[in-house]
Amino acid sequence: MTVARNLLQAEMKKSLGANPWFWASTCAGCALALLAAFLDSFIFQNTLEYALSHWDDLDSLYSVASCFAFWMPVEAHKLIPGVFVMVWPLLVVIPYAWSWSSELRSGVMAQLCSRASRRGCVCAKLVATFVSGALAMVLPLLVNLIACACFAPATEVWVSDMIYLGVTRSAPLSSLYYTAPLVFCLAWTVIAGIVAGLWASAVCALAAALRSFLRAAILSYLFLHVLAFLGSQLRGLLFTTLTREAMTLLSFDVFSVVSVRSSPGAGWALIITIVSLVVLTSALSAFRERRDLL
């Protein structure tokens, strides 16, 4: 138990402490978050001016001026939040997903396994990768929410403004968004962090099997683009034959998983992708071990 704890502490220090890749990735994500909030501050001024001029109307759009309406996962259709949605699979693997493959090539992993169990070393490595990837996602989302709260009030959003907010009934946890928006934002941040951590761990294992982090990161990222393209082509071909609910299941855009407007198909595509990466990693590892024995 003590050995496992020491291994985990050592990996956490390497992944979060003096790790320039973690801080570079996190700062890049936070820079996008602050830029998105800065641009939204101008939109807030126009929205507030409109709301004040129509304060006695039935729908004065007061709730659209809430800081929860300017949060990045809610505004994933805009430029800067859209860029964050597209690059998050890279931002979360940069901090520490390279470590396993790098230490395998340098021989550090072999030395660690000689002093402790291989399973313990691998588990500590994957946990540290999960935490670093999750933080690379969570911190920018929190920074963006705090920055939006600096210029927009933290008021509740109204379901009557659903058409302007874009968080429809089919969106995950949409009822919580209109009843307790702060709880919704915190819950969605945790979910996004878990997704990011799982993705970083899966790419880390694939990089170890391929003995190359660069190849694993590029191949996995390109695979996400291929999935999104196939989903869009299938929806285009079957547009006239399927219902709206069935069409959402064909959305294989894994990038949009961190967006509030993501469809169920994106979640299933993410699960299938991670499982596929794990199966591919196991097959490559078994092949390499067999080849080394021969």
C-alpha positions in Angstrom: 0.0 0.0 0.0 2.9 2.3 0.8 4.6 1.5 -2.4 1.5 2.3 -4.4 1.0 5.6 -2.6 4.6 6.6 -3.2 4.3 5.7 -6.9 1.1 7.8 -7.2 2.7 10.8 -5.4 5.8 10.6 -7.6 3.7 10.5 -10.8 1.4 13.4 -9.6 4.5 15.5 -8.9 5.9 14.8 -12.3 2.6 15.4 -14.1 1.5 18.6 -12.2 4.5 20.0 -10.5 7.5 20.9 -12.6 5.9 19.9 -15.8 6.0 22.7 -18.4 3.7 20.8 -20.7 0.9 20.8 -18.2 1.2 24.5 -17.5 1.6 25.3 -21.2 -1.6 23.4 -22.1 -3.5 24.8 -19.2 -2.4 28.4 -20.0 -3.4 27.9 -23.7 -6.9 26.8 -22.6 -7.2 29.6 -20.1 -6.1 32.1 -22.8 -8.9 30.9 -25.0 -11.4 31.1 -22.1 -10.3 34.7 -21.3 -10.5 35.8 -24.9 -14.0 34.3 -25.2 -15.1 36.2 -22.1 -13.5 39.4 -23.4 -15.4 39.3 -26.7 -18.6 38.4 -24.9 -18.3 41.5 -22.7 -19.0 43.6 -25.8 -22.0 41.5 -26.6 -23.2 41.8 -23.0 -23.2 45.6 -23.3 -25.4 45.5 -26.4 -27.7 42.9 -24.8 -28.1 44.9 -21.6 -28.9 48.0 -23.5 -31.6 46.2 -25.4 -33.0 44.7 -22.3 -33.1 48.0 -20.5 -34.9 49.7 -23.4 -37.6 46.9 -23.4 -37.8 46.4 -19.6 -41.6 46.6 -19.7 -42.1 44.2 -22.5 -43.2 40.6 -22.1 -39.8 39.2 -23.1 -37.1 41.7 -22.4 -34.3 39.2 -22.7 -33.0 39.9 -19.2 -31.9 36.2 -18.7 -29.8 36.3 -21.9 -27.6 38.9 -20.2 -26.7 36.3 -17.4 -23.2 35.1 -17.0 -24.4 31.6 -17.4 -25.6 32.4 -20.9 -22.1 33.5 -21.9 -20.4 30.3 -20.6 -18.2 28.6 -23.2 -20.0 25.2 -23.3 -23.3 27.1 -23.9 -21.8 29.2 -26.7 -19.9 26.5 -28.5 -21.3 27.7 -31.8 -19.2 31.0 -31.6 -15.7 31.4 -32.8 -13.4 31.2 -29.7 -15.5 28.6 -27.9 -15.7 26.7 -31.1 -11.9 26.7 -31.4 -11.7 25.4 -27.8 -14.2 22.6 -28.7 -12.0 21.6 -31.7 -8.7 21.6 -29.9 -9.6 20.1 -26.5 -8.6 16.5 -27.5 -5.1 17.9 -28.0 -5.0 20.2 -25.0 -5.8 17.4 -22.6 -3.2 14.9 -23.9 -0.3 17.4 -24.1 0.2 17.6 -20.3 1.2 14.0 -19.5 -0.1 11.5 -22.1 3.4 11.3 -23.6 5.0 10.1 -20.3 4.5 6.4 -20.6 5.9 6.0 -24.1 8.7 8.4 -23.3 9.7 6.4 -20.2 9.5 3.1 -22.1 12.0 4.3 -24.7 14.3 5.8 -22.2 14.2 2.7 -19.9 12.9 4.6 -16.9 9.7 2.5 -16.9 11.8 -0.7 -16.7 13.6 0.6 -13.7 10.4 1.5 -12.0 8.9 -1.9 -12.7 12.0 -3.6 -11.2 11.3 -1.8 -7.9 7.5 -2.1 -7.9 4.9 -4.1 -9.7 4.2 -3.4 -13.3 0.5 -3.0 -12.6 1.1 -0.5 -9.9 3.4 1.6 -12.1 0.9 1.5 -15.0 -2.0 2.4 -12.7 -0.1 5.3 -11.2 0.8 6.6 -14.6 -2.7 6.4 -15.9 -4.2 8.1 -12.8 -1.7 11.0 -13.1 -2.5 11.3 -16.8 -6.3 11.3 -16.0 -5.9 14.0 -13.4 -3.7 16.2 -15.6 -6.0 15.9 -18.6 -9.1 16.6 -16.4 -7.5 19.7 -15.0 -6.5 20.9 -18.4 -10.2 20.9 -19.2 -11.7 22.0 -15.9 -9.5 25.0 -15.2 -10.3 26.9 -18.5 -14.0 26.3 -18.0 -13.9 27.7 -14.5 -11.8 30.6 -15.6 -14.3 31.4 -18.3 -17.2 31.2 -15.9 -15.5 33.5 -13.4 -14.5 35.9 -16.1 -18.1 36.1 -17.4 -19.3 36.7 -13.9 -17.0 39.7 -13.7 -19.1 41.6 -16.2 -22.5 39.8 -16.3 -24.8 39.2 -13.3 -25.2 35.6 -12.0 -29.0 35.7 -12.5 -31.2 32.7 -13.4 -31.9 32.0 -17.1 -35.5 31.8 -18.2 -36.9 28.8 -20.1 -38.9 31.3 -22.1 -35.6 32.5 -23.7 -34.6 29.0 -24.7 -34.6 29.9 -28.4 -31.9 32.5 -27.7 -29.9 30.5 -25.3 -29.9 27.3 -27.4 -30.1 24.9 -24.4 -33.1 23.0 -25.5 -35.1 20.3 -23.8 -33.1 17.6 -25.4 -29.8 18.9 -24.1 -28.3 17.0 -21.1 -29.3 18.3 -17.7 -31.2 21.1 -19.4 -33.8 21.3 -16.6 -31.0 21.9 -14.1 -29.7 24.7 -16.3 -33.0 26.7 -16.0 -33.5 25.9 -12.3 -30.0 26.0 -10.7 -27.6 27.3 -13.4 -24.6 27.4 -11.1 -25.1 23.8 -10.1 -25.5 23.0 -13.7 -22.2 24.7 -14.7 -20.3 22.9 -11.9 -21.8 19.5 -12.8 -21.1 20.0 -16.5 -17.5 21.0 -15.6 -17.0 17.8 -13.7 -18.5 15.8 -16.6 -16.2 17.5 -19.1 -13.2 16.9 -16.8 -14.0 13.2 -16.6 -14.4 13.0 -20.4 -11.0 14.8 -20.8 -9.3 12.5 -18.3 -10.6 9.4 -19.9 -9.5 10.6 -23.3 -6.0 11.5 -22.1 -5.6 8.1 -20.4 -6.7 6.2 -23.6 -4.3 8.2 -25.8 -1.5 7.6 -23.2 -2.0 3.8 -23.4 -2.1 4.0 -27.2 1.1 6.0 -27.3 2.8 3.3 -25.1 1.7 0.6 -27.4 2.9 2.5 -30.5 6.0 3.7 -28.7 5.3 7.2 -30.0 3.1 9.8 -28.5 3.2 12.0 -31.6 1.7 9.2 -33.8 -0.9 8.3 -31.2 -2.0 11.9 -30.7 -2.2 12.5 -34.5 -4.0 9.3 -35.3 -6.5 9.6 -32.5 -7.2 13.2 -33.5 -7.7 12.4 -37.1 -10.0 9.5 -36.2 -12.2 12.0 -34.4 -12.4 14.1 -37.6 -13.2 10.9 -39.6 -16.0 10.0 -37.2 -17.5 13.6 -37.4 -17.3 13.4 -41.2 -19.0 10.0 -41.4 -21.8 11.2 -39.1 -22.5 14.3 -41.2 -22.5 12.3 -44.4 -24.9 9.7 -42.9 -27.2 12.4 -41.7 -27.2 14.0 -45.1 -28.0 10.7 -46.9 -30.8 9.7 -44.4 -32.2 13.1 -43.8 -35.6 12.3 -45.4 -36.0 8.8 -44.0 -35.2 9.2 -40.3 -36.9 11.0 -37.4 -35.2 13.9 -35.6 -34.4 11.6 -32.6 -32.8 9.1 -34.9 -30.7 11.8 -36.6 -29.2 12.9 -33.3 -27.9 9.4 -32.7 -26.0 9.7 -36.0 -24.0 12.7 -34.8 -20.6 11.2 -34.2 -19.0 14.6 -33.5 -17.0 13.7 -30.4 -15.5 17.2 -30.3 -18.9 18.6 -29.2 -19.1 16.3 -26.1 -17.9 19.2 -24.0 -20.6 21.4 -25.4 -24.0 21.7 -23.7 -25.6 21.4 -27.2 -24.1 18.0 -27.8 -26.3 15.1 -29.0 -26.5 11.6 -27.5 -24.7 10.3 -30.6 -21.6 12.3 -29.7 -21.5 10.6 -26.3 -21.9 7.1 -27.8 -19.2 7.9 -30.3 -16.9 8.9 -27.5 -17.5 5.7 -25.7 -17.0 3.7 -28.8 -13.8 5.6 -29.6 -12.3 5.1 -26.2 -13.2 1.4 -26.1 -11.6 1.1 -29.6 -8.4 2.7 -28.4 -8.2 0.4 -25.4 -8.8 -2.7 -27.6 -6.2 -1.5 -30.2 -3.7 -0.8 -27.4 -4.2 -4.3 -25.9 -3.8 -5.9 -29.4 -0.6 -3.9 -30.1 0.8 -4.6 -26.7 0.2 -8.4 -27.1 1.7 -8.3 -30.5 4.8 -6.6 -29.3 5.3 -9.0 -26.4 4.9 -12.0 -28.7 7.3 -10.5 -31.2 9.9 -9.9 -28.4 9.6 -13.5 -27.2 10.2 -14.8 -30.6 
